[in-house]
């Protein structure tokens, strides 16, 4: 009598494992296919995230950079940078143009109203002060600071700055933003051998950086009240 009757099915499964691995590898799309679908998706999502400021566009860029870090194609990281910066710039210009229409209209617009809703009065006042002191240069910093883009954009709109003026400052801001989050993705991708691990690390770093300013403001509020 066989003392280990269950070993035969296990052996059969082990013998079929290489064939299943080959089948799974065939299902996973090749690198060229991933890139062909990934870059347009990144562009669309970053544009939408710029128009509707609820999509974590920074995490998207960091994730794409972490995956591109493991690609063999020589220009993968450069393409991520160009696609992300162009999409952010286009989305910002679109949102500013829609907001400018509301400023010129007597009845306003829903886009301008949404910008007002996402800008606390004290942060809007700070943005206006910084805009008066530093001019167009403040746009670069506002793109890098989490939740800093909308108050500065609204301050520019209420100051009735033209779209061309805004574009002049927003272009270097989008380039700096894309480069910053791409570096975060490269850092995450370099820490691990598997792309998905790099993506997880990049998203974690992005979320941590995004939450830091809000956490700092909450820590300072009790101190400000007592002082």
C-alpha positions as CSV (number, residue, x, y, z in Angstrom):
1,X,0.0,0.0,0.0
2,X,1.3,3.5,-0.9
3,X,2.0,5.5,2.2
4,X,1.8,8.8,0.3
5,X,-1.2,8.5,-2.0
6,X,-1.5,12.3,-2.4
7,X,2.0,12.7,-3.8
8,X,1.1,11.6,-7.3
9,X,-1.4,14.5,-8.0
10,X,1.2,16.9,-6.6
11,X,3.8,15.5,-8.8
12,X,1.5,15.8,-11.8
13,X,0.8,19.5,-10.9
14,X,4.6,20.1,-10.6
15,X,5.2,18.6,-14.0
16,X,2.6,20.9,-15.6
17,X,3.9,24.0,-13.8
18,X,6.5,24.9,-16.6
19,X,3.8,24.7,-19.2
20,X,1.5,27.0,-17.2
21,X,4.3,29.5,-16.8
22,X,4.9,29.6,-20.5
23,X,1.1,30.2,-21.0
24,X,1.1,33.0,-18.5
25,X,4.1,34.6,-20.1
26,X,2.3,34.4,-23.5
27,X,-0.7,36.2,-22.0
28,X,1.4,39.2,-20.6
29,X,1.8,41.7,-23.4
30,X,5.3,42.4,-24.6
31,X,7.1,45.6,-23.6
32,X,6.4,47.3,-26.9
33,X,2.6,46.7,-26.4
34,X,2.7,48.0,-22.9
35,X,4.4,51.2,-24.0
36,X,2.0,51.7,-26.9
37,X,-0.9,51.6,-24.5
38,X,0.8,53.1,-21.5
39,X,1.9,56.5,-22.9
40,X,-1.5,57.5,-24.3
41,X,-3.2,56.4,-21.1
42,X,-0.7,58.4,-19.0
43,X,-1.4,61.5,-21.2
44,X,-5.2,61.2,-20.9
45,X,-5.1,60.6,-17.2
46,X,-2.8,63.5,-16.4
47,X,-4.9,65.8,-18.6
48,X,-8.0,64.7,-16.8
49,X,-6.3,65.0,-13.4
50,X,-5.3,68.6,-14.2
51,X,-8.8,69.5,-15.2
52,X,-10.5,67.7,-12.3
53,X,-8.1,68.0,-9.4
54,X,-9.0,64.7,-7.7
55,X,-6.9,62.3,-9.7
56,X,-3.5,61.7,-8.1
57,X,-1.4,62.7,-11.2
58,X,1.8,62.8,-9.3
59,X,1.4,59.1,-8.3
60,X,0.6,58.3,-12.0
61,X,3.8,59.9,-13.2
62,X,5.9,58.2,-10.4
63,X,4.3,54.8,-11.2
64,X,5.0,55.2,-15.0
65,X,8.6,56.2,-14.2
66,X,9.1,53.2,-12.0
67,X,7.9,50.8,-14.7
68,X,9.9,52.6,-17.4
69,X,13.0,52.2,-15.2
70,X,12.8,48.5,-15.8
71,X,12.2,48.7,-19.6
72,X,15.0,47.9,-22.0
73,X,14.0,50.7,-24.4
74,X,16.6,53.5,-24.2
75,X,14.1,56.4,-24.2
76,X,11.4,55.1,-21.9
77,X,12.1,57.5,-19.1
78,X,12.4,60.5,-21.5
79,X,9.1,59.7,-23.1
80,X,7.4,59.5,-19.6
81,X,8.8,62.9,-18.8
82,X,7.7,64.5,-22.1
83,X,4.2,62.9,-22.0
84,X,3.7,63.9,-18.4
85,X,4.9,67.5,-18.7
86,X,2.9,68.1,-22.0
87,X,-0.3,66.6,-20.5
88,X,0.1,68.7,-17.3
89,X,0.7,71.8,-19.3
90,X,-2.3,71.2,-21.6
91,X,-4.6,70.4,-18.7
92,X,-3.5,73.5,-16.8
93,X,-4.1,75.7,-19.8
94,X,-7.5,74.2,-20.4
95,X,-8.6,74.7,-16.8
96,X,-7.2,78.3,-16.7
97,X,-9.0,79.1,-20.0
98,X,-12.3,77.7,-18.6
99,X,-11.8,79.7,-15.4
100,X,-11.0,82.9,-17.3
101,X,-14.3,82.6,-19.2
102,X,-16.1,82.6,-15.8
103,X,-14.2,85.7,-14.7
104,X,-15.2,87.6,-17.9
105,X,-18.8,86.4,-17.6
106,X,-21.3,88.3,-15.4
107,X,-22.8,85.0,-14.3
108,X,-19.5,83.3,-13.7
109,X,-19.1,79.6,-14.6
110,X,-19.2,76.2,-12.9
111,X,-15.4,75.8,-13.5
112,X,-14.6,79.0,-11.6
113,X,-17.0,78.0,-8.9
114,X,-15.3,74.7,-8.5
115,X,-11.9,76.4,-8.2
116,X,-13.3,78.6,-5.5
117,X,-14.7,75.6,-3.6
118,X,-11.3,74.0,-3.6
119,X,-9.5,77.1,-2.3
120,X,-9.9,77.9,1.3
121,X,-10.2,81.7,1.9
122,X,-7.0,81.9,4.0
123,X,-5.0,79.9,1.4
124,X,-6.4,82.1,-1.4
125,X,-5.3,85.2,0.5
126,X,-1.8,83.7,0.9
127,X,-1.7,82.9,-2.8
128,X,-2.6,86.5,-3.7
129,X,0.1,87.9,-1.5
130,X,2.7,85.5,-3.0
131,X,1.6,86.4,-6.5
132,X,2.0,90.1,-5.8
133,X,5.4,89.6,-4.3
134,X,6.9,87.1,-6.7
135,X,4.9,87.4,-9.9
136,X,4.9,84.5,-12.4
137,X,7.7,82.7,-10.6
138,X,5.3,81.6,-7.9
139,X,3.6,79.2,-10.4
140,X,6.6,76.9,-10.3
141,X,6.5,76.4,-6.6
142,X,2.7,76.1,-6.6
143,X,3.0,73.1,-8.9
144,X,5.5,71.3,-6.6
145,X,3.6,72.0,-3.4
146,X,0.7,69.5,-2.8
147,X,-2.6,71.3,-3.1
148,X,-0.8,74.5,-4.0
149,X,-1.8,74.7,-7.7
150,X,-5.4,75.6,-7.4
151,X,-5.2,78.6,-5.0
152,X,-2.4,80.2,-7.1
153,X,-4.4,79.5,-10.3
154,X,-7.5,81.1,-8.8
155,X,-5.4,84.1,-7.6
156,X,-4.1,84.6,-11.2
157,X,-7.7,84.4,-12.5
158,X,-9.0,86.9,-10.0
159,X,-6.1,89.2,-10.9
160,X,-7.3,88.8,-14.5
161,X,-3.9,87.7,-15.8
162,X,-4.2,86.7,-19.5
163,X,-3.7,83.1,-20.6
164,X,-0.4,83.9,-22.3
165,X,1.0,85.3,-19.1
166,X,-0.1,82.2,-17.2
167,X,1.4,79.9,-19.9
168,X,4.8,81.5,-19.6
169,X,5.0,80.6,-15.9
170,X,3.2,77.3,-16.1
171,X,5.5,75.7,-18.7
172,X,8.6,75.6,-16.5
173,X,6.3,74.7,-13.6
174,X,5.0,71.6,-15.4
175,X,8.6,70.6,-16.5
176,X,9.8,70.8,-12.9
177,X,6.7,68.9,-11.6
178,X,7.2,66.1,-14.1
179,X,10.9,65.8,-13.3
180,X,10.3,65.7,-9.6
181,X,7.7,63.0,-9.6
182,X,9.7,61.1,-12.2
183,X,12.7,61.1,-9.9
184,X,10.5,59.7,-7.1
185,X,9.5,56.9,-9.5
186,X,13.1,56.2,-10.5
187,X,14.0,56.0,-6.8
188,X,11.2,53.5,-6.2
189,X,12.1,51.5,-9.3
190,X,15.8,51.3,-8.3
191,X,15.0,49.9,-4.9
192,X,13.4,46.7,-6.2
193,X,13.9,44.2,-9.0
194,X,10.3,43.8,-9.9
195,X,8.4,46.7,-11.5
196,X,5.3,46.3,-9.4
197,X,7.4,46.6,-6.2
198,X,8.9,49.8,-7.6
199,X,5.4,51.1,-8.4
200,X,4.2,50.4,-4.8
201,X,7.2,52.2,-3.4
202,X,6.8,55.2,-5.7
203,X,3.1,55.5,-4.8
204,X,3.9,55.2,-1.1
205,X,6.5,58.0,-1.4
206,X,4.1,60.2,-3.4
207,X,1.3,59.8,-0.9
208,X,3.7,60.5,2.0
209,X,4.9,63.7,0.3
210,X,1.4,64.8,-0.5
211,X,0.2,64.2,3.1
212,X,3.1,66.0,4.7
213,X,2.0,69.6,4.2
214,X,-1.5,68.9,5.6
215,X,-0.1,67.1,8.6
216,X,2.3,70.0,9.3
217,X,-0.5,72.5,9.1
218,X,-2.6,70.4,11.6
219,X,0.4,70.3,14.0
220,X,1.0,74.0,13.8
221,X,-2.7,75.0,14.4
222,X,-2.7,74.3,18.2
223,X,0.7,76.0,18.5
224,X,-0.6,79.1,16.6
225,X,-3.7,79.3,18.9
226,X,-1.6,79.2,22.1
227,X,1.0,81.7,20.9
